[in-house]
């Protein structure tokens, strides 16, 4: 099935800003704002992109950071203001 991923999308009781892996072998996304059965498997260009610069706590970041991650993994914000939106993903 073709089409363009819709972000953020509503699925069950959540709001998702990136591809998800529920009940599937591979990550997928909804093709509608509210999931209505229309979906596709995500390709590389579908995954959410980091937004730089982004504001976290009292600093502005221009690249992925491990600040605040208890496992030391690097992450980034998916919006310019992490403090307000709290939307993020791990960096590759």
C-alpha positions as CSV (number, residue, x, y, z in Angstrom):
1,X,0.0,0.0,0.0
2,X,1.4,3.4,-1.0
3,X,0.8,6.8,0.5
4,X,2.4,9.2,2.9
5,X,2.7,8.7,6.7
6,X,0.6,11.1,8.7
7,X,2.4,12.4,11.9
8,X,1.3,12.7,14.5
9,X,-1.3,10.0,14.3
10,X,-3.8,8.7,16.9
11,X,-3.8,4.9,17.5
12,X,-5.7,3.3,20.3
13,X,-5.1,5.6,23.3
14,X,-1.8,7.2,22.1
15,X,-0.5,9.9,19.8
16,X,2.5,8.9,17.8
17,X,5.2,11.1,16.2
18,X,7.1,8.3,14.5
19,X,6.7,4.8,13.0
20,X,5.5,2.2,15.5
21,X,5.8,-1.6,15.9
22,X,2.5,-2.8,17.2
23,X,1.3,-6.3,16.1
24,X,3.8,-6.4,13.2
25,X,7.2,-7.6,12.3
26,X,8.2,-4.2,10.9
27,X,7.5,-0.6,11.9
28,X,4.5,1.0,10.3
29,X,2.6,4.3,10.2
30,X,-1.0,5.4,9.7
31,X,-2.0,7.2,6.5
32,X,-4.7,9.2,8.4
33,X,-4.6,11.5,11.4
34,X,-6.7,8.9,13.3
35,X,-5.9,5.3,12.4
36,X,-8.8,3.9,10.4
37,X,-7.2,0.8,9.0
38,X,-5.1,2.6,6.4
39,X,-1.4,2.1,7.0
40,X,1.9,1.2,5.4
41,X,5.3,-0.2,6.4
42,X,7.8,2.6,7.0
43,X,10.7,3.1,4.7
44,X,13.8,5.0,5.6
45,X,12.3,8.4,4.5
46,X,9.2,7.9,6.7
47,X,10.9,7.8,10.0
48,X,10.7,11.0,12.1
49,X,13.7,13.4,11.7
50,X,15.5,15.2,14.5
51,X,14.9,18.9,14.7
52,X,18.0,21.1,15.2
53,X,18.5,23.3,17.1
54,X,16.3,22.2,19.9
55,X,15.9,23.5,23.5
56,X,16.3,21.1,26.4
57,X,16.4,22.4,30.0
58,X,18.5,25.5,29.8
59,X,20.6,24.7,26.7
60,X,20.2,24.8,22.9
61,X,21.4,21.6,21.2
62,X,22.7,21.5,17.6
63,X,23.2,17.7,17.5
64,X,22.1,14.6,19.3
65,X,22.9,14.5,23.1
66,X,23.1,12.0,25.9
67,X,22.2,14.6,28.5
68,X,19.4,13.4,30.6
69,X,19.5,9.8,29.4
70,X,20.1,7.3,32.1
71,X,21.5,4.7,29.7
72,X,24.0,7.2,28.0
73,X,22.3,6.8,24.6
74,X,22.1,9.8,22.4
75,X,18.7,11.3,21.6
76,X,17.2,14.3,19.9
77,X,13.9,16.3,20.0
78,X,11.3,16.0,17.2
79,X,10.3,19.6,17.9
80,X,12.3,22.8,18.5
81,X,11.1,23.0,22.2
82,X,11.6,19.7,24.0
83,X,10.8,21.4,27.3
84,X,7.3,22.1,26.2
85,X,6.5,19.2,23.8
86,X,8.5,16.3,25.4
87,X,8.6,14.5,22.0
88,X,11.9,12.8,21.2
89,X,13.6,9.7,19.7
90,X,17.0,7.9,20.1
91,X,19.6,8.8,17.5
92,X,21.1,6.1,15.3
